[in-house]
Structure formats: C-alpha cells, structure tokens
Amino acid sequence: GLSDVLAPLGARFADAGHELYLVGGSVRDALLGRLTSDLDFTTDARPEQVQALLRGWADAMWDTGIEFGTVSAAFADGSHAEADLLVAADGLHSTVRAQLLPGLAPSYAGFAAWRGVVEPRQLAPELHEMMFRHMVFGFPDGELMLSIPMPVPQGAPGERCCHFVWFRQADETALRALCTDATGKAHGLSIPPPLIRPELIAGIKHDATARLAPQLAALVTGTAQIILQPIFDLKAPQIAFGRVALVGDAAFVARPHVASGVMKAALDAESLADALSAGGDVAAALARYNADRQPYGAWLVERTALWGRRAWSLLLAAPL
C-alpha cells in the first residue's frame, strides 16, 4: 500500500535532516479517505538534495521544472520574500551559506587584529605628516603593526585620518576570553566593539606604549574605539546552488595580508552580473558564475593562508 512508500520516503528525508509534508489536494484526499498514488509534497531540501535523496531509490526522476522555479527567503521578523534569484552577501557568518553548506564553518587562523581609526584632532600635530601621509610598519617581537592613511569620513577634500591594524597571536581559548563582555556573556569568536571589556582596552593601550614605537603607540592610545577582528579562513567548495549565489565574504574569506576583501566582493558582483546578462536561465547563469569565481576564491584563500604562515614563522623566528 501507500504506507510502504510514504514511510521509507519520509524516513529518507528525516535521516538527512529535512522535513517532508504532504500538501495540496493530497491532504484533502487523505482526510476523505480516498488517497491515491498521485501525491504532492513540499520540503525544505533543495532540488539537488532531493535528487540525491531519491537517486537509486526512486524508479525514475523528472527535473524539467527546476529551471522554472523561484527561491524564497524567510527572515527573522517572520516575513517572507520570493524571487527569481537570491544573492547571499551576508558575510563571514552567512546564515544562507550555513543552510547550503552546513558542514562548512570559518576556520580561526590563530591570531587577531586590533584595529582603530585616528582623526587629526586625536593625534599630536607633529605626527600628522608622518602618520597621515605615509604607511608606517612596526615589528614588535612576534607581532606586526601597520598604519594606513585614509580620507576623513565626510571630511574636507584632502583631509586625512589614519587606520591602524595590530596583528597579535591568540589561541582560540584566549580569543573566547577576549570576546566575553563585562557581564560575563560570551559572544563566541567575535564581539561588538562597544562590548569589549574596559580592562582589555586599557591593556592593549598599555601594551602599545610598552611594545610599539611612540608614533604607532600614539595611534592606539588616541583612537576613540578599538575594534577586535579575529582572522579567519573560509573556502566554499561551491558558490552557486540553483537560484542562490554566494558573494563576498559569504563565499570566501582570505586573510587581510593582500587587502583583497572589497576588491574580491566587487569582482564577484561583476562576474555575477555578467553571467546573468549573458542570457539563459538563472541556474545556467549561476553555473557560469561558479565556474568563474570559485577557483579564484579558493586560490586566494590558500595563497593568503600560505603567506600568513610564512609571515608568522619569520616574525617568531627572528624577532626585531
């Protein structure tokens, strides 16, 4: 009978972590006691996952409807949206990627960057020419510090401020302690800047004075808000799934040694736009996008991880 089909079918989806529901006229027919073998189902599994679950179990499969489908998104506020294409640009901890690639998670690189922005009023005038017009590097034992001039946000033309990055090692246990706020709440492997404990801010400023050149230390002690940025590697083996595309940090996260984050995200967007503009259905366009950007993203992550390991080995082996 039908139970010989429905029970194992439901079990296959449940064992894979998916839900399967009888819908439409099939529900009416079941309530009226006239259920036939023509059944309608809905599931949270994607088309390719449904195919994988049924392959070798079902006698036959038809996929002609896949390319004419849509994609829907459910949001935290309970709202829903349906469209022809979902572009997942939701960053390192992408909730979309977590559903598409549940076994993939960012890998902590073992060090973090303390960052901040210093505006002219926060720095002694005699340091303006050096810090606002030049990149400056520092090499405290086993660490790396650099400052980068940048335009003042909403400032006058030519007005500069300075962005600094101080790379320091911290194992995952130490990082979790750094990401615990003053109330004792643990935020995992990241923390909103205003919640960084005051004693940690005081400690980093003390270390700056003790370990850095005075010009660089002045940046750390002068900034209004210090930011903690743990460094991660993330490499997605696939960045297109039917009508869903991963872009930017949702797809790949490379270490900041090559300053490629904004550029890579822009090139992802350009490639996706080109693939869609070339014509054809959405799934085919996303397949072209995947073929163009996935190999580059994987190469970039591997390359920057290699550079990062080499840089740390040199810093630790030959402190300056």
C-alpha positions in Angstrom: 0.0 0.0 0.0 0.9 3.7 0.1 2.4 3.3 3.6 5.1 1.1 2.1 6.2 4.2 0.0 5.3 7.0 2.4 7.1 5.6 5.5 10.5 5.0 3.9 10.3 8.2 1.9 9.7 10.3 5.0 12.5 8.4 6.8 15.0 9.2 4.0 14.3 12.9 4.3 14.2 12.9 8.1 17.5 11.0 8.3 19.1 13.7 6.1 17.8 16.4 8.4 14.9 17.6 6.1 11.2 18.0 6.5 8.7 16.5 4.1 5.0 17.4 4.1 2.0 16.2 2.1 0.3 19.2 0.6 -2.5 20.4 -1.7 -5.2 18.1 -2.9 -3.4 15.1 -1.4 -4.2 16.4 2.1 -7.9 16.7 1.2 -7.9 13.2 -0.3 -6.2 11.8 2.8 -8.8 13.4 5.1 -11.6 12.0 2.9 -10.1 8.5 2.8 -9.5 8.5 -0.9 -5.8 9.0 -1.1 -4.3 7.8 -4.4 -0.8 7.3 -5.7 -0.8 10.9 -7.2 0.8 12.8 -4.3 2.1 16.3 -3.8 4.8 17.1 -1.3 6.8 20.1 -0.1 10.2 20.0 1.5 12.9 22.3 2.8 15.5 20.3 0.8 16.9 22.0 -2.3 16.3 20.4 -5.7 19.8 18.9 -5.9 19.4 17.5 -2.4 16.0 15.9 -3.3 17.7 14.4 -6.4 20.5 12.9 -4.2 18.0 11.5 -1.7 15.9 9.9 -4.4 18.7 8.7 -6.7 18.9 4.9 -6.6 15.6 4.7 -4.6 13.0 6.0 -7.0 12.4 4.2 -10.2 12.6 7.5 -12.2 13.0 11.2 -11.7 12.0 14.3 -13.8 13.7 17.6 -13.3 12.1 19.7 -16.1 10.5 22.1 -13.5 13.7 23.0 -11.7 14.8 25.8 -14.1 11.4 27.5 -14.0 11.2 27.7 -10.2 11.7 30.6 -7.8 13.6 30.9 -4.5 12.1 32.1 -1.2 13.7 33.5 1.9 12.3 33.6 5.5 13.5 36.4 7.7 14.0 36.7 11.4 11.0 39.0 11.8 8.7 36.4 10.3 8.4 37.9 6.8 9.0 36.1 3.6 10.1 37.0 0.1 10.1 35.2 -3.2 12.2 36.0 -6.2 14.0 34.5 -9.2 17.4 34.9 -7.6 18.8 35.1 -4.0 22.2 36.8 -3.7 23.7 35.9 -0.3 26.0 38.7 0.6 25.6 38.2 4.4 29.3 38.0 5.3 31.6 35.7 7.2 28.9 34.1 9.4 26.4 33.8 6.5 23.1 32.2 7.5 22.3 31.4 3.9 25.6 29.6 3.5 25.0 27.6 6.7 21.9 26.2 5.1 23.5 25.4 1.8 26.8 24.0 3.3 26.0 23.0 6.8 29.4 21.3 7.3 31.4 24.4 6.4 32.5 26.8 9.1 35.1 29.6 9.2 38.5 28.4 10.5 40.2 30.6 13.0 43.8 31.4 12.0 45.2 31.7 15.5 45.6 35.5 15.6 43.5 38.6 15.7 43.8 42.2 14.6 43.3 45.1 16.9 42.1 48.0 14.7 41.1 51.6 15.0 40.8 54.9 13.2 42.5 58.1 14.4 41.4 61.5 13.3 43.6 64.6 13.2 42.2 66.0 16.5 43.2 62.8 18.3 46.9 62.9 17.3 49.6 65.4 18.1 50.2 67.9 15.2 53.9 66.9 14.9 52.8 63.4 13.9 50.3 64.4 11.2 52.8 64.5 8.3 54.2 61.0 9.0 51.0 59.2 10.0 48.5 60.8 7.7 50.8 60.8 4.6 52.7 57.5 4.8 52.2 53.9 5.5 54.1 53.0 8.7 55.1 49.5 9.8 56.2 48.2 13.2 57.5 44.8 14.2 57.3 44.2 18.0 58.5 40.8 18.9 56.4 38.2 17.2 53.8 40.7 16.0 53.0 43.1 13.2 51.7 46.7 13.3 50.9 48.9 10.4 49.1 52.2 9.8 47.4 53.3 6.6 46.3 56.9 5.7 42.7 57.3 4.6 40.3 60.1 3.8 38.4 61.6 6.8 34.8 60.3 6.6 32.7 63.2 5.4 35.8 65.4 5.7 37.1 68.2 3.6 38.9 67.4 0.3 42.5 66.2 1.1 41.8 65.9 4.8 43.3 62.6 6.1 43.0 60.3 9.1 44.8 57.1 9.8 43.7 53.4 10.1 45.9 51.1 12.1 46.0 47.3 12.4 47.9 45.4 15.0 48.2 41.6 14.5 48.7 39.6 17.7 48.6 35.9 18.3 45.8 34.5 20.5 44.7 30.8 20.6 41.0 30.0 20.5 40.7 29.8 24.3 42.3 33.3 24.6 40.0 34.6 21.8 36.9 33.4 23.6 38.0 35.2 26.7 38.6 38.4 24.7 35.1 38.0 23.3 33.4 37.8 26.7 31.9 41.1 27.8 31.8 42.8 31.3 28.6 41.0 32.2 30.2 37.6 31.6 28.3 37.0 28.4 30.4 35.0 25.9 29.9 36.2 22.3 31.8 33.3 20.7 34.6 34.2 18.3 33.7 37.9 17.8 32.3 40.7 19.8 30.7 44.1 19.1 33.3 46.8 19.7 31.4 48.7 22.4 31.2 45.5 24.4 34.9 44.9 24.6 35.8 44.9 28.4 37.3 48.2 29.6 40.3 46.4 31.1 41.1 44.8 27.7 41.1 48.3 26.1 43.3 49.6 28.9 45.6 46.5 28.5 46.0 47.0 24.8 46.9 50.6 25.2 49.4 49.8 27.9 51.0 47.2 25.6 51.2 49.7 22.8 53.1 52.1 25.0 55.5 49.3 26.1 56.0 47.5 22.8 55.5 49.9 19.9 57.4 52.9 18.5 56.0 56.1 20.1 54.4 57.2 16.8 52.5 53.9 16.4 51.6 53.8 20.1 50.1 57.2 19.8 47.5 55.8 17.3 46.4 53.1 19.7 46.2 55.4 22.7 44.5 58.1 20.7 41.7 56.2 19.0 38.2 56.6 20.3 37.0 53.0 19.6 39.3 50.0 19.3 37.9 47.1 17.3 38.9 43.4 17.7 38.9 41.4 14.4 39.7 37.7 14.7 41.2 36.4 11.5 39.5 33.5 9.7 39.9 31.4 6.6 36.8 30.3 4.7 36.8 28.5 1.4 33.4 27.4 -0.1 33.7 24.4 -2.5 30.6 25.7 -4.3 29.1 29.2 -4.5 26.1 28.6 -6.7 23.1 26.5 -5.8 20.2 26.5 -8.2 18.9 30.1 -7.8 21.2 31.1 -4.9 24.6 32.7 -5.3 27.1 33.3 -2.5 29.2 36.5 -3.0 31.9 38.3 -1.0 32.7 37.0 2.5 29.8 34.7 2.4 31.7 32.7 -0.3 35.4 33.2 0.7 37.3 34.9 3.4 41.0 35.5 2.8 43.4 36.8 5.4 44.0 40.6 5.1 47.6 40.4 4.1 46.7 41.2 0.5 43.9 43.7 1.2 41.6 42.0 -1.2 38.2 41.9 0.6 36.5 44.8 -1.1 38.1 44.1 -4.5 37.1 40.4 -4.4 33.5 41.3 -3.5 33.3 43.8 -6.3 34.7 41.3 -8.8 32.2 38.7 -7.5 29.3 41.1 -8.2 30.7 42.0 -11.6 31.0 38.3 -12.6 27.5 37.6 -11.4 26.1 40.5 -13.3 28.0 39.4 -16.5 26.8 35.8 -16.1 23.1 36.9 -15.8 23.4 39.4 -18.6 24.7 36.7 -21.0 21.2 35.2 -21.2 19.7 31.9 -20.5 18.0 30.7 -17.3 19.2 31.6 -13.8 20.6 28.2 -12.9 22.8 28.2 -16.0 24.0 31.8 -15.3 24.9 30.8 -11.8 26.8 27.8 -13.0 28.9 30.2 -15.2 29.4 32.4 -12.1 30.5 29.4 -10.1 33.0 28.3 -12.7 34.4 31.9 -13.0 34.8 32.8 -9.3 35.0 29.6 -7.2 38.5 28.6 -8.4 39.8 32.2 -7.9 38.4 32.4 -4.4 39.8 29.1 -3.4 43.2 30.1 -4.8 43.2 33.4 -2.9 42.3 31.8 0.4 45.1 29.2 0.0 47.6 31.8 -1.1 47.0 34.3 1.7 47.0 31.4 4.3 50.4 30.4 3.0 51.7 34.0 3.2 50.3 34.3 6.7 52.0 31.2 7.9 55.3 32.3 6.4 55.0 35.7 7.9 54.3 34.5 11.4 57.1 31.9 11.2 59.5 34.7 10.2 58.3 37.1 13.0 58.5 34.4 15.6 61.9 33.0 14.5 63.7 36.4 14.1 62.1 39.0 16.5 63.2 42.5 15.7 
